[in-house]
Amino acid sequence: MSFRLNIKYYLVHHLGFTNKEAIRAIEHRKLKVNGAVITENSEFNETWEIYYEDQLLKPNTPFTYIALYKPRGIETTNNEAIENNLTTVFRFEKHLGYAGRLDKESEGLLLLSNDGKYIQSLSSPLKEKEKEYIVTVNKSITDSFINSMSAGVDIMICKTKPCIVEQLSDVEFKIILTEGKNRQIRRMCKALGYLVARLVRVRIDTIELGDLKPGEFREYTIDS
């Protein structure tokens, strides 16, 4: 997979050029991208290398795909100004986007990559990619609760889509969503008189959490 970016945008927002400097570099044929001199504000593959006046600005960067177990209590952000951000458990050596934001009190699978198109495909509600969770609640689960969760719940901002829900124990259930409203599962449970004690995401699309422990990660590959 590849993700094509506007070269001027990339120079300004990723490499620190001003708008005027970026335009001048393009018009004066000072840029070489993936071995070819750039003469207009075209698009390029984000993995390609960029040279400016024979100085390497951006090396060739193969796509990286990482499955991370986000621990409970960690914010889903790499902004180091925010306390308990992702960089406290995983050092970002390159620009990585992430799919499937989890709220601070939730834990489990988070997918990270520098493949923007891939991340977008997992995050877009239009793609309806499955996300699977194991949820523990504060009291005994009833058939009525399972049926209501499955059918969709009014959470004030909307009614959630029908989904797959399976009871696993007296206070634990599995839920598979194809949408991702903010704190959706917590809101669904609360609307039905339950509180979430623990929420763990175990799968996004075809990628599973597996035997990862909180703070651990592994690299994986995808089909091109």
Secondary structure as GFF3:
##gff-version 3
##sequence-region A 1 224
A	DSSP	beta_strand	4	6	.	.	.	ID=ss1
A	DSSP	alpha_helix	7	14	.	.	.	ID=ss2
A	DSSP	alpha_helix	19	27	.	.	.	ID=ss3
A	DSSP	beta_strand	31	33	.	.	.	ID=ss4
A	DSSP	beta_strand	36	37	.	.	.	ID=ss5
A	DSSP	beta_strand	43	45	.	.	.	ID=ss6
A	DSSP	beta_strand	50	52	.	.	.	ID=ss7
A	DSSP	beta_strand	55	58	.	.	.	ID=ss8
A	DSSP	beta_strand	65	70	.	.	.	ID=ss9
A	DSSP	three_ten_helix	86	88	.	.	.	ID=ss10
A	DSSP	beta_strand	97	99	.	.	.	ID=ss11
A	DSSP	beta_strand	107	113	.	.	.	ID=ss12
A	DSSP	alpha_helix	116	123	.	.	.	ID=ss13
A	DSSP	beta_strand	131	137	.	.	.	ID=ss14
A	DSSP	alpha_helix	143	151	.	.	.	ID=ss15
A	DSSP	beta_strand	164	167	.	.	.	ID=ss16
A	DSSP	beta_strand	172	177	.	.	.	ID=ss17
A	DSSP	alpha_helix	184	191	.	.	.	ID=ss18
A	DSSP	beta_strand	196	204	.	.	.	ID=ss19
A	DSSP	beta_strand	207	208	.	.	.	ID=ss20
A	DSSP	beta_strand	217	219	.	.	.	ID=ss21
###
